[in-house]
Amino acid sequence: MIFYPLKWRGIPIYRVEGEPLGLIGWQGIVPAKTLKMSEAMVTTTINELLTMEEIIQRLDPDTVATILQPEVSDIIQPFIDELLRDKPQFISKFAIDYTSNTDGYVQSTLSHEFLKELTVDVQSNIGSICNLRNCVVNKMMTDRSLLGKLFQISGKDELDFLVDSGLLFGFVLGMIQLTVSLYWDNPWTLSVGGLIVGLATNWLALKWIFEPVYPFKIGPIVLQGLFLRRQNEVSADFSEFFANKVLTSRQLWKSMLTDPTTLPEWEKLIANRFSTFIKDATLGTIDLQTQKPRKLMAASSRLCLKLYDYLENLHDYVDEALEIEKTLRARMMAMTSAQFERVLHPIFEEDEMTLIISGGALGFVAGLVQQLLSTGKITLPKVSFGSNMSILSLVGSVVSMYAVSIGEYNMGLSS
């Protein structure tokens, strides 16, 4: 129910986008809340540990220029095409000389310098041409299974515990239920017991995973949330997945060159760089910024539409040079327990009450099945506890009790 189904399934009478539960239907909590969870993850984890201004400086402009040198003709071509549409003799002559001189000064020396300086421009302006939040969130929204896989890998032990603890806690609480049934012969013992067991097992498991946040020693026993004990292991799993599946060179460049919030800045940056390139190639004779500003921007827009295709040979180097996995892992390991708790807890916290109540509902249904198997029928009697209280009142009381408990728990986290 946390991770599946990826798409909402049911009868679309009524549902709210971003919520897992419709009137008749369900979508996994993580797929339903991918947008909200991804934004929270960027805010609490990625932005705290990674800054593009820092990691982009690890690129060597000369190496980038060397890798992209075979593509330079395609990169420059949109500008050449725009220049050839005009007829001023010198501009046309430069364009023709450039396209015909494959080994000369302009092609080899100046074009290498163009790529090198373009890389420096990218490093200097990365704050305006890269939106890290949009890069991560758009990737997650494109493939809603991705965030679930990240949490399943990072929190595999905790998710296994959430399942296995139902056996342990359910058995212990079931023994209490058995004892009660020996002294209180009422068919509703099974259903009410199933409700309480379902609520209690999920609530206890969630508490055990994330609390206490900091190690708490009682004699020789050290108590700490299961997830928090595995900080080093989780850091390695999280950073490896994130670096290889989410924040890759391909995703970074694709996001920067298609994101509406960054594409205009890219067009300006490339236009300025090519204008400087022409000035150098013509010894300062031609200034496209003043002579042909509209054509300069038109050529830059055309290049941005195709530039991603010319970067294929660059990705391996960028992934290696940025060292995103290594940086993330080291900094996650250095987080405080309170900071680290925010890495995985949001997927449970988003719908903690839904998880707990669903456990109660399933336990209640299981109790009805037990009642049917043991008595051959399902009855709906009222039970009394000193005063007339219907079973529905009892159910409401139990659910309210757990709602208050979880409310206090979340207030404690906020504090």
N, C-alpha and C positions, 0 to 999 in steps of 0.2 A: 504493500500500500504506500510505502514511502517512495518507491522508484517506478512503479508500473500501475497502469499502462502509460506509455509515453504520450498518447493522445487521448483526449476525453472520450469515454465510452459510456453510452447510456441513451436514454430517451431525452432529446433536447427540449423538454418542456420549459425548464428554467435552470440557468446556471450563470455564474458570474465569472468572467475571464480572470484568470489568475488564482482562482479558488479550486481546490481539488474536488469538493463535493457539490454536486448539483442536486436538483430535486429527485431525479432518478438517474444516477450515474456517478462516475468517479474517474479522476485522473490522478496519477501518482503525485504526491506532494511536491517532490523536487521538479518534475516536468512542469507542473502547474505554476510553480513559483520560481521558475528559472530566472526570470528578469530580476525579481526582487532579491533573490539569493545571490545572483552574480554581482549585482551592484553592491550588496553588503560585503561580499568577499573581496571585491576590489578595494572598498573603503577600509575594511578592517585588516586586510592581509597584504594585498599587492601594493597598494599605495604606501603602506607603512614600511615595506621591505625593499621595493624597487623604485628607482627613479630613472626615467629614460635619459634625463640630462647626464646622469652618471654613467650608465652602461653604454650609451652610444659613443662615448669618448674612447671606448676600447677598440673601435674600428680604426685601422690604419688607412688614411686616405690614399696613400700611394699604392697599397695593396688592392684596395677597391678599384682604383683607376686601372691597374694592370689587369684585373679579372674582367672588367667591363670593356677593355680596349677593343676586343673583336666586335663588340656591339655598337661602337661609337658612331659608325656611319648611320645606322638605323636611328640612333638617338638624335643625331644632328639633322637627319633628313627632313623632318617637318619644317625646320627653320629654313633650310635651303630651298624647299619647295615654295615657301612664302616669298623668299627673296627673288626667285626666278619669275614670279608673276609680275614683278615690276620691271621697268626697263631702264632705270638709271644705269649707265654703262659700267660704273665701277662695281656696283653691287652685283650685277649680273656676271661680270668678269670674275669676282671673288668666288661666287657660287660655282661657276663652271670650273675654275681652277681647283676648288676644294674637291669637287666630285671626281675630277679626272686625275688628281695627284694623290695616289694611294700611298706613296712612301715619302712624301715631302715633309717640309717643316710644319705646315698647317695640320696635316693628317696625323703625324706621329707626335710631335712635340706639343703643339698647342691643344690638340684634342685630349691628350693625356692630362695636361694641366687643367683643361676644362672639367674632366671627370674628377680629378683630385680636389679641385676647389669646390666643385658641387658637393662632394662628400663633406668638406669642411663647413659649407653652408648648412647642410643637413644637421650636422652636429651642433652648430651654433643656434639653430632655430627649431630644435626638436620639440620644444614646448608648444609651439604653435602649429607644427605640421604632424604631430602625433597625439592622438587622444587615446590614452591607455585604457580608460574606462570603456569607451566605445569598442575598442579593439577586442577586449575580453568578453564584454557582454554580447556583442554581435556574434562572436564565435559560438558562445554558449546557446544563443537563441537559434542559430542556424541548425545546430544539432543538439536537441534537448536531452539526448542521452548522455552527453559529454559530462555535464555537471554531476549526474548520478554516478557515472563511472569514476569520476575523481573522488567522490565521497566514499564509494564502495571500496576503492583501493586504499585510500587513506584511513578509513575507519573500519576495515574488514574485521578486526578482532572485536570491536565494539558492536558491530552489527550481528556478528555471530553470538556474542554474549546476550544481546537483546533477545535473540531467538532461544538460546539455550537456557537463559534464566527463567523463561516461562516454565520449563520442566522442573527446575529446582524450587522456585517460589510457588509454582502451582501445586507441587507435591506437598510442600509444607502447609500451605493454606488449605489444600484439599483435606489433609489430615484433621485440621481444625473443623472443616466443614463436616467431615465424617463423624467427629465427636458430637457436634451439635445435632446431627441427624439422629443419633442414638437416643437423645433425650427429648427431641422435639420432632415428633412424627408428623411432618407436614410436607406435602409434595413440593411446596414452594421453596423448601430448603435448598434443593438442587439449583433452582434458577437464581435465587437470590445469592446463594453461595458462588455460583458461576459468575454473576455480575461483580461481586466483590473481588473474587480472585482475578478476574480479567482486569479490573481497574488497578488493583494493588500490584500485580506483577509488572505491568508496563511502567507504573509510577516508580516502583522500587528500582527497576532496571535503569531507567533514565537518570535517577538520582545517583546510582552507583557508578555510572559511566563518567559523570562530570563533577561529582562532589566527593570529598572536599577538593577545592581548587588547589590549595597549597598542602603539602604533606603535613599530616597531623599524627603525632606519635602517641600511642598508648602502650606504655611499657615497651616490650620488644617489637610490637606491631606498628607499622607505619601505614596510615590510611591516606589514600589519595585517589581521585577519580581514575578509572582504568585508562581512559584516553590520555590523560595528562602524564601517566607513567611512561607512555610510549613516545614521548616527544621527539626523541632522536630518530626513531624508526619512521614515525609519521612524517617528519620533516623530509626525510629522504624520498619516501613514496610520493608525497605531495609535489615536491619540487621536480622530480623526474617526470611525472605525468604532465605537470603544467608546462614545463619547458619543451617537452616533445610533442604535446597534443594541442596546446592552447597558444602560448606566446612564442610561436616559432617565427623564423625570419619571413616565411611566406605569409603568415597571418599579419605580421607587423606591416610589411610593405603593402599588402593588399588593402588593409584597413586604412593606412595613410593616404593611399592613392584613390580611394573610393568614398571615404567618409565625407559627407557634405560639410562637416565642420573643419576639415583640414585640407580638402582638395584645393580651394581657392588660394590658400597660402602656398601650396606646392606650385601652383601655376605662376604666382608672383616670384617665388624663389628661383625657378628655372628660367623665367624670362629675364630676371636680373643677371643671372649667371651667363646666359647666352649673349646678352647685350655686352657684357664685359669681354667675353670671348671674341666677339666681332671687333670690338675696339682694339684688342691686342693684335688680332690677325690683320687689321687694316691700319695698324700704327696710329690709332686714334682718329682716323678719317671719318668713320661711320659711327654714329651714336643712335642706335635703334630706339632707345628710350625716348628721345626727343623727335627723331625723324620718322619713325614707323612704330609708334606705341601700340596701335591696334593690331597691326600684323604680328608684332612681337608676341602679344598676348594670345592671338589666335593660334600661332605656331606652338606656344607653350601648352595651350589646352589640348591640342592634337597630340602632342608628345605624352602628356599625362594619361591620356586614354590608353596608350600602348606601352608605357614605360615598364609596367609590371612584367610584361612578356619578355622584356630584354634583360631581366634580372635573374633568370633561372640559374646561371652559373655562379651567382653571388651567394646563394642561400646557405650552402655548406659553410662557407667562411664566416658569414654573419652569425650563424648558430654557434659556431665554435668560439668566435671572438667575444660575443656578448656574455658568455658564461652565465646565462640566466639560471640554469639548474644549480650550479655551484653557489651562486650568490644567494638564491632563495633558501637552499638547504642550510647554509651557514647562519643566515639571519633568523630562520625559523628556530633553529636549535638554541639561539641566543635569546629568544623571546621569554618574557616572564610567563609563569603558569597562567595568570589571568589573561594575558594577551593570546596565548596559545589556545586557550579554551574556546576562543571565538572562531577558530578555524573550522571546526566541525559542528559545534553546538547549534549554529543557526538552522541546520536542516531539521533538527528535532524541535528547536524552540519555536520555529515558525508555526507549527501546528501540534504543539505538545499536548494540548487538551484533546485535539482530534484523535491523536494516537492513543491516549489513555481511555477516552470514552469509547473508542472503537473496540479496544480490548475488553471493556466492560460489556459492550453490546454483544460481542462474539461469545464472551463467557456466559452471558444470559441465555443466548440461543443454545449454546452447548448444554446448559442446564435443562432447558426445555426438552432437548433431545434425550437427555438422561432420564427425565421424568417420563417421557413417552415410552422409552425402552423398559423402564422398571415397573410402570403401572399400566401401560397399554393405552393411556390417554393423557391428554393435557387438560387440566382444569384451571379455572381462573378464580379461585376463592379469595376472600379477604382474610387477612391475618390481623390479630390484635396484639398490641404491646401495651397493655394497661389501659388503652383507649382505642377507639376505632381508627385504625390506620390502614388504608388500602395498600396493596403492593406497589401501586404507582407512586404513592407518597413515599414509601420506603426507597424505591428506586431514585426518586427525585432528591431525597435526603442524602443518599450515598453520593450521587453525582455532584450535588452542591458541596458536600464535604470535600471532595477531591478538587473541585473547581477553586474553592477557597484556598486549599493547600497549595495548588499550583500557582495561584495568584500571589500568595505570600512568597513562594519560591522565586518567581520571576522578579518580584519587587526586591528581593534580596540580591539577585544578580545585578539589577539596575543600580542598587546602592553600591 
